[in-house]
Amino acid sequence: MYKIGDYLVYKTEGVCKVNKITLMQGASDTKKCLYYVLSPIKNDGLTIYSPVDNPTVIRRPVMTAEEARAVVREAAELPPLDVPNEKSREDAYKRALKSGDCREWFRITKTIHTRKEYRQQVGKKTTAMDDHYFRAAQGLLKEELAVALDLTEQEVDEYIRSHMVS
């Protein structure tokens, strides 16, 4: 169980701070349950109420600094996403994004970056879908790395460039 003041990664909202743990009545039942009251660090105006005992919610602790450094070192070796055809591309992006796994977020950015370079070589533009998922995955990744490594998101870019083993 998380404590007040802890940071966690919540679904695709990104890094959130646990502001409160409170007893509330659930939406689908009559008994009261414990809820985390979360604030995304990127959206101060948003409050998320998440049942403590809901196993279907993707919620995990923010990486430690050592875990973050290891992920960045491994990033160059991660394979791109397996996208068998164009029809399944968005599903592959969604699955990877919703996994809550920063390695999968690296794989999304790597896949889309490679695809973007290829499309530019053949005179095509990047698709809106690729842009959307690239920004989403990159945002989640940089946000978590920034918290884990105590850096700004701008410093994360430089950190990744200088520490990725290729």
C-alpha positions in Angstrom: 0.0 0.0 0.0 1.2 3.5 -0.9 1.6 6.2 1.8 0.6 9.9 1.6 3.4 11.7 -0.2 4.4 8.7 -2.3 4.8 9.1 -6.1 3.4 6.4 -8.4 2.7 5.9 -12.0 -1.0 5.6 -12.6 -2.4 4.2 -15.9 -1.6 6.6 -18.7 -1.9 9.7 -16.5 1.7 9.5 -15.6 3.4 10.3 -12.3 0.9 11.1 -9.5 1.4 12.1 -5.9 -0.7 10.4 -3.2 -2.3 13.3 -1.4 -4.7 11.4 0.8 -6.1 7.9 1.6 -9.7 8.1 2.4 -12.8 5.9 3.0 -15.4 6.4 0.3 -18.4 4.7 -1.0 -17.7 2.9 -4.3 -19.7 3.8 -7.4 -21.0 0.2 -8.0 -21.6 -1.0 -4.4 -22.9 0.2 -1.1 -20.0 -0.6 1.1 -17.2 1.9 1.8 -13.7 1.2 0.5 -10.3 2.8 0.8 -9.3 5.2 -2.0 -6.1 6.9 -3.0 -6.6 10.5 -3.8 -4.0 11.3 -6.5 -2.8 14.4 -8.2 -0.9 14.1 -11.5 2.3 16.1 -11.3 1.5 17.4 -14.8 -2.1 18.5 -14.1 -2.5 20.2 -10.7 -6.2 20.8 -11.4 -7.0 17.1 -11.7 -7.8 14.8 -8.8 -8.0 11.1 -9.3 -9.8 8.7 -6.9 -8.5 5.2 -7.2 -9.7 2.3 -5.1 -6.8 0.8 -3.1 -7.9 -2.8 -3.6 -8.6 -2.7 -7.4 -6.2 -5.2 -9.0 -7.2 -4.2 -12.5 -5.9 -0.7 -12.2 -2.3 -0.2 -13.6 -0.5 1.5 -10.8 3.1 1.1 -9.8 5.8 2.9 -7.9 8.0 5.3 -9.7 11.3 3.7 -10.7 14.2 4.2 -8.4 17.2 6.2 -9.8 19.1 2.9 -10.3 16.2 1.3 -12.2 15.9 4.5 -14.3 19.6 4.4 -15.2 19.4 0.7 -16.1 16.4 1.4 -18.4 18.2 4.1 -20.2 21.3 1.9 -20.7 19.1 -0.9 -22.1 17.0 1.3 -24.3 19.2 1.1 -27.4 19.0 -2.7 -27.3 15.2 -2.8 -27.0 13.6 -4.2 -30.1 10.9 -2.1 -31.9 7.3 -3.0 -31.4 6.1 -5.9 -33.4 3.5 -4.5 -35.8 2.4 -7.1 -38.2 0.4 -4.8 -40.4 -0.9 -1.2 -40.6 -4.4 -2.2 -39.4 -2.9 -3.4 -36.1 -0.5 -0.5 -35.6 -2.7 1.6 -33.3 -3.6 -1.5 -31.2 0.1 -2.2 -30.7 0.8 1.4 -29.7 -2.2 1.4 -27.3 -1.2 -1.9 -25.7 2.4 -0.7 -25.2 1.3 2.7 -23.8 -1.3 1.2 -21.4 1.2 -1.4 -20.2 2.7 1.0 -17.7 6.1 -0.3 -18.6 8.7 2.4 -19.4 10.6 -0.1 -21.6 7.5 -0.4 -23.8 7.3 3.4 -23.9 10.9 3.4 -25.2 9.9 0.8 -27.8 7.0 3.0 -29.0 9.3 6.0 -29.4 12.0 3.9 -31.1 9.4 2.3 -33.5 7.9 5.6 -34.4 11.2 7.4 -34.8 12.4 4.7 -37.2 9.1 4.8 -39.1 9.3 8.6 -39.3 12.8 8.5 -40.8 11.7 6.0 -43.4 8.6 8.0 -44.3 10.7 11.1 -44.7 13.1 9.3 -47.0 10.2 8.2 -49.3 8.7 11.7 -49.3 5.8 11.1 -46.9 4.8 12.9 -43.8 4.5 11.5 -40.3 1.0 10.3 -39.5 -1.2 12.1 -36.9 -1.5 8.7 -35.1 2.3 8.3 -34.9 2.7 11.9 -33.7 0.0 11.3 -31.0 1.5 8.1 -29.6 5.1 9.4 -29.9 4.2 12.4 -27.8 2.2 10.3 -25.3 5.0 7.7 -24.8 7.8 10.3 -24.7 5.9 12.4 -22.2 5.2 9.5 -19.8 8.8 8.3 -20.2 10.4 11.7 -19.6 8.1 12.5 -16.7 9.0 9.3 -14.8 12.7 9.5 -15.6 12.7 13.1 -14.4 11.2 12.2 -11.1 13.4 9.1 -10.6 16.6 10.9 -11.5 15.7 14.2 -10.0 16.1 16.1 -13.3 14.0 18.4 -15.3 12.4 16.9 -18.4 14.8 19.0 -20.5 17.7 17.5 -18.6 16.3 14.0 -19.3 16.7 14.5 -23.0 20.4 15.2 -22.6 20.7 12.4 -20.0 19.2 9.9 -22.5 21.4 11.0 -25.4 24.6 10.8 -23.3 23.8 7.5 -21.5 22.2 5.2 -24.0 24.5 2.4 -25.0 24.2 1.7 -28.7 
